[in-house]
Amino acid sequence: MIHTSQTAQFMMRNALHRHAEKRALVVAGRNYSYRELDRLSATLAAALADRGLDRGDRVAIMLRNCAEYAIVDLAILKLGAVKVALNEMLSRSDVGYMIAHSGARALVMHSSLADKLDAEALAETDLRQQIEVEDLGGGAGAGREPWQALFADGERSFEWREVLPEDPAFIMYTGGTTGRSKGVLHCHRGMMINGLAHVINGEIGETERLLLTSPLPHSAGFFLQACLLQGACAYVEDKFDPAQVLELIGRERISWTFMVPTMIYRVLDAYDPARHDLESLRTLVYGAAPITRVRLQEVLDRFGPVLLQLFGQTEVPNFATKLSKADHLDERFLGSCGQPVITADVRIGDAAGRPLATGEVGEIMVRSPYTLEGYYRDAQKTAEVYEGEWIKTGDVGYQLDTGHVFIVDRSKDMIISGGMNVYSSEVENAIQEYAGVRQVMVIGIPHEDWGEAVCAAVIPVDPEVFDSRDLVAFCKQRLAAYKVPKVIEVVDDIPLTAYGKPDKKTLRAKYWGSQERQIH
């Protein structure tokens, strides 16, 4: 029998009631209780309903990290509407495409992000309601309603519009590293279990104080929801600032935080044991990109056994595998992304999706109650990603008999040089062992004889003394000749995607231009 209790909506409704008197959220020094979030989101849901929004309608959120994000998120749940999360770093073209493709009927956005909107293009979409949250000065633009107007009638009640487990909950767009982003559709049943997976696998306790500084439309948003389900308290910052992070952890006794590796590197560089107290920090969850072994060891030495790595993707949000805190202390598993979590299963498949033996390299495949329902409005790509109940992640790796998974590369990032496969992550790991390198990103570039050659973009520790020839010599001692970089490019920074991952597409464009990479 199908029950409406098998939904993300059901769990959040109970959580808001159960934890009503507790502190839920701290933003810019302002405290919000669970009761206050419940009331504000009820008022907003009622106002949106007055404006014609109903169960199943798509509502886009394009907000920087703020309390309004959490309020809109909860209001969408109460309406039984479908969330479309848009990252502030998306291009104008991407925003227009995602609003049109998702069929969003309403958009809640910050006033400072108005330049992301093409009014002429949006006039051809289903978008009928634009709500503007004022920030960085300025008021509502033409055709947009100010946030305050939705609360003008004072506090209002709202009866949750119940949804079914198979009803859509949200559409989240992929990073778009190749071609147009795909709209990944998840349903309420999947998101219910996914919420529990984040609480359990993320080790979020009821007394946790979480610090979230990465964009809420991506992984941090899942952890915010998990925090609220558990009755914990989230400190949400509008941007990542390593000095501020270190100060907040000490002052507010932060016990849990989430970062991508680049953020961890910057915190390590800013850390001063004489000034910063990190005794309260019990859990530092990281993911989205590999962390170098040198910096990983630096975290353990300075902050203790706090690291917890996740591996997932938009199609299976955040938790397919987990490298536990204990595993981070075991030399055998450093470099692994962990074992399958309790709510997921992993296997390594060949080109046809058939399981491979332990230790063999192939595509990482996942099955879970919260894998995507499908790519929105794209049955063909949905069929391509699924092999029975398993989804193909596009990551290449192998698995030990303990279940630990090791990622060797993204399938599209694999370099084919002279007919030989070169895993970019293997080259990156070797270069990171060189003392003069702070950070590196490896790609394949066109080569007349070999098809592709290995190119490394490097941020040196000290550009004045960095010697690329010495780095090449260092690599020759550790890598096969065809894996050694043929080009070393010194850069000031590694570009990141809107989702905080190294943006190899941007670097490739410099070398490839309009050419197609000949990789199959």
N, C-alpha and C positions, 0 to 999 in steps of 0.2 A: 504494500500500500504506500502511495506517495503522500507525504505530509508537507505542509508549508514550513514545518520545523526544520526541514532539510535545506535551509537557505542561509546565506550570509546575513540577510535581513533579520531573520529570527534571532541569530546569535547577538547581533549588535543591539537589537531592541532590549534583550534581557540584560546585556552588559550595562547599558545606560541607566537602566532602572536599578540594577544591583549595586552599582558603584556611585549612585547619585551624589553622595556627600563628599566624595573624594576629589582630590585635585587631578584633573585630566591632562591639562595642557598649559605650558608656559611659553608665551611668545612676547618678545620685546619687554620683558619684565611684568607682563600682565598674566594673571592666573585665571584659568577657566576650570570650573568644576564640571563633573559629568552632567549634573543637573542643568547647568547653564548651557552647555553644548546641546543638550537635548532640547531645551526651550528655544534657543536661537535657530537650530535646524528645523524645528517644527514651524516656527514663524516663517522661515524662508520657504519651506515646502508648501505652506498654505499660499504664500504670495505667488510662487511659481505655478501652482494649480490655478489660481485666479487668472493667470496669463495664458492658460490653455495647455499647460504641460501635464502629461498623464503617464500612467504606467507604460513602459516600453519605449517612450520617447528618449532620444539621445540628447544628453546634455554635456557640452564640452567645457572643460576647465582649463584655462590658460592663466595660471596665477603663479607668482613666485611663492616661496615658502612663507606662509602666514596662517593666522587663525581662520581666516575666511575659507581657506582651502578645506580644512577639516569640517567646517560648517556646511559648505556646499556638498562635500562628500556624503555627509550624513543625510542631508536633505534629499539627495538623489536616491539614497537607499529607502527613505520613507515614502518617496513618490513611487517607488518601483520602477524608476527610470533607469537608463543605461548610461554609465559614465564613460566619457571619452576624454582621456587625460592627455593634454598637450604640453610639451616641454617648452619653456620660455626661450630656449636656445635654437628652436626650430627656425628654418628660413620662412620667409613670407610665402614662398611657393608651397612649401610643405604644409603650412598651416591651412592655406586655402584648399589644398588637395584633401587633407584629412577631414576638414569640416564638410566638404562636399561629399567625399566618399562615405563617411559615417552616416550622413543624413541628419546631422545634428540640428535640432530645432532651437536650441538655446546655447549661448556662450557666456560664461562668466570669466572676466579678464581684468587684469590690472591696466590702469589708464596708460602707464608708461609702455605698454606692449601694443599700443594702437597701431604702430607702424608695421606690425605683422599682418595687418588686415588689408585686403584689397576689396574695397567697397563694391566696385563694379563686378568683380568675380563672385563675391558673396551674394550678390543680388540674384544670381542664377541658382543658388543652393536652397535647401529647405530651412536655412537659418531665419528665424523670425523674431528672436528675442536676444538682445545683447545687453548684458549687465556689466557695469564698469565699477571696479573697486579702485578708489582713488589712491594713488601712491606717487611719490616724487613730484607732487604739485599737479595742478591742472584739474579740470572737472570732466564730466561726461561729454564725449564727443557726439556729433550728430548721429541720431538713430540709436544711441545707447542710453540706457537708463541707469542712474546712479544707484549704487548698492543701498544707500540709506533709504531710498524710496520704497524698497521692499519691506522695510521695517517701520514705515511711517504710521501704521495703524496700531502700533504697540504689539505686545506679546500675544501670540495666537496659538491655539492648539491645532493639532493635525492628526488624523487617524491614519496610521500606516496603511498603505495600499499593498496588501499582501501579494507576493509573487509565488510562482511555482518553482521547484528545484531546477527545471530545465529552462526557465526563462533567462534571457541574457542579462548579465550583470554589468559588464563593461567591455569596451573595445580599446585595446592598447596597441599602438603602432610600433612595428619593429624599428630598429635603428636605421634601416635604409642604407646599409653599407653597399648594397648592389641594387640599382634600379629603384623604383618607387617602394615606399614602405608598405608593408602588408598590415591590414587591420586584424589583429588577433582577438577573436571573440571568446569570452569566458562566460559560463553560466553560473547561476547562484549556488547550485549544488557543489560545483567545483570550487568556488570561492569560499564556501563554508569550510570545506576540508583544508583548503589552502590557508585560511586564517588560523586554524588549529595547528597546521604544520609550522607556521611562523612562530607561534607561541612556544611550541614544544622544541622544535629544532633550533630556534633562535635563542632558547634558554631565557625567556622573558618571564620574570616572576612578578607577583602582585605588588611588591614594594619597589620594583625597578624604577630607576630614573634614567630615561633614555635621552640621548642627545642626537638629534637628526639635523644634519647640515647639507645633505645632498638633496637634489630635486624630488619633491613629493610625487610628481607624476611618474616617477620610476620606482626603483626598489624601496626607497625610504617610505613611500606611501603605503606599501604593504606592511611595513613595520609599525607605522603609525596606527593602522587599523588593528594590528595584533596587540599593540600596547593598550588600546581602548577595550578590546575584548577581555584582556586580562585584568584590567583595573589599575594599570600602572600609570606613570606620569611621563609625558613627552615634553622635552624642551626643544622647540623648533626654532632654528636660526635661519634668517633670510638668505644667508650666503655662508660659504665655508671660509673661515679665517683661522689658520693654524694657531696663532697666538691667542685668539679668542676661545678656541676649543680647549686649549690647555688651561686657560684661566677659569673657564666654566666648569671643567671637570673638578678642579680643586675647590672652587667656591660653592658649587651646588651639589657636591658629592655625587657626581654622575657615576652610575655603575655600568652603563651599557651604551655603546655607540656603534654606528655603521659607517664605513668608509670604503672608497675604492682605493687601490694601491697608491695612486698618485697622491691622494690626500694623506695617506699614512706617511709617505716619504716627506711631505712638507711638515707634518707634525713632528717627525723625528728630527728634522733639521732645525726646528724652532725650540725643541725641548731643552730645558735647562734644569737639571735636578736640584739646583740650589734655589730655584724660584717656583717650580711647578710640583704640586702634590697630586699624584695620580693613584694614591692608595685606594680610593673608592672604586676605581675601575676594575670590574670583574670580567667584562666581555667586550671584545672588539671584533665585530663581525665584518668580514671583507669579502669582496667578490667583484664581478664584472670584468676583471682582467687578471692575468697572472701577477704574482708578487715575486720579486727576485729573492733568491735564497739569502743573499747577504743582508738585505733590509729586513727580511723575516727574522733572521737571527738577532738583528739589532733590536727589534720590538721585544722579543723574548728576554733579551739581556736587560733592557731598560724598564719594561713595563710588567714583566712576569708572564706567566702562562695564561694570557687573556685572549689569544687569537682563536677565532672560529671562522673557517672558510665555508662559503656556500658556492654551489654551482647550479645554475638554472638558466633559463632564458625566458623571453616574453611568452613563449608557447608553453612553458612549464615554470611558472613564476618562482624564481629564487631558489627553491629547494628540490633539486633532484638528488644531489649528493651533499655531504657535509664532512669536512675534515675537523674532527673534534679537537678540543684543547689538549687532550692527552696525546692524540696523534701528532700534534705539532712538536711534541718532545721526543718523537720516535724517528730516528734518522731514516728508517725504511720508507716513511710516508711523506717526508718533505718533498715537495714537488707534486704530490697528489692533490686532487680536489676532493678526496674523501670517499666514504662509502655511501651507497644508496641510503637515503633517509627512510624512516619507517613508513612513509606515505608514497614511496616511489620505488621503482625497480629499474635497473640499468643492465643493458647487455651491449656487447660489441658486435656489430654486424658487418658482413661483407657487402659488396656492391648491390647484391640482391636482397639484403636485409637478413640473410641467414646468420645465425649466431656463430661466432668464431671461438676458437679455443682460448683458454687463459693465456695471457701474454701476447696474443696476436694483435696487431694494429688494424683497426677498422673504424667504422663510423659509430659514434656513441649514440645509442638509442634508449629512449625512456618511455615507460608507461606509468601512469599515475591517475588518480581520480580527478586531478586538476590540470591535465593537459588540455590544450585548446579545444573548443567545440569545432572550430574551423577558422579559416581565413574569411573574414567578412566579404561577402559578395565575390568570392573567388573559389568555386568548387574545384577547379583544376589544381590550384596550388594546395588546397586541402588534401586532395587525393595524393598528391606528390609527397607530402610530408609524412603521411601515415602509411605504415606497413602493418596492416592488421590493427592491433591496439597499441602498437609502438609508434612513437614519433621519431623521425630522424633529425638529430640536432644540428647536423652540419659540422660537428666537431669530430676530429680524428683522435683516437686514443687507444689505450689498452687497459686491461683490468687484471689485478692480481687475484690469487685464490682467496685472499681475505676480503675481496669485494672492492678494494680501493681502486679508484679510477685515476689514470694519468692521462691528461690531455697533451697531445703532441702538437696539435695545430687546429686552426679552423680549416675546413676543407678548401675554402676559397683562398686562404692565405698560403697554401702550400705552393712552393716554388718548384717548377720543373726546369732543371738546368741540364742540357745535354741528355735528356731522357731520364735523368735521375731525380727522385723526389727529395726535396729539401724542406724540412719542417722549420718554418721561421722561428718558432718558439725555441727550438734546440739551439739555433744560432744565437738568439737573444740571451739564452741562459749562459752560453759560453762567454759571450762578450761581457755580461754583467759580472763575471768573476775577475775581470780586468780592473785593477785598482783605480785607474784613471777615468773610469766611466761612471757617471751618475745614473743615467737612464738611456735606454736604446729601443729602437723600433726597427724591425727588419722587413723588407719587402723584396719582391722580384721586379727587375727592370728589364726592358728589352735588350736583347743581345743578338747580334747578327748571326753568330755561329751556334750558340747554345740555346737560342730561344729566349731564355731568361738568365740573368745573372743576379747574384745576391748583393743587395745594397743595404747598408746599415746607417740609419740616422742616429747620431750619437750626441748626447749632452755630456760634455766632459766635466770632470770635477774642477779642473783648472785649464781653461782654453789656452792660456799662455804657454803651458808646458806639454800639452797633449800632443802625442806623436802618432798619427794614424798608421805609419809604417810599423811601429812597435806593436800596435794593436793587431795588425794583420799577422805579424810574426807570432804573437801570442795565440791567435786563433788557429794557425797552422799546426800548433802543438796539440790542439784539442779537437780539431774537426777534420773530416775528410777534405781533400783538396777542393772538390766541387761545392762544398758547403762554406768555404772561407769567403767572406765578403770581397767582392771585386771593386766595390765603391764604398768609401766611408764619407758620409756627409755630416759635418759638424753643424748642429742646430742649437738654437737658444731654448727651444721648448718642443715638446712632443704634442702635436695637435690631438684634441680629444673630440669625440662625437658629442651630440647633445645628451647622451646617456653616460658620459664619463669614461668611455672606452677609448683606447688609442685609435686614432682615425687614420688607418692605413690608406684609405681611399684618397684622402687629400694629398698624401705624399706620392702615391702612385700617379695621380693626375699630372704631376710635374714631368714625369718621365714618359708616360704612355700617351698623353694627349687624347686623341680620338681613337687610338688603336685599341683593339680588343685583346685582352689577355687570353692566350691560347691554352687554357687549362680545362680539362674535362674530367 
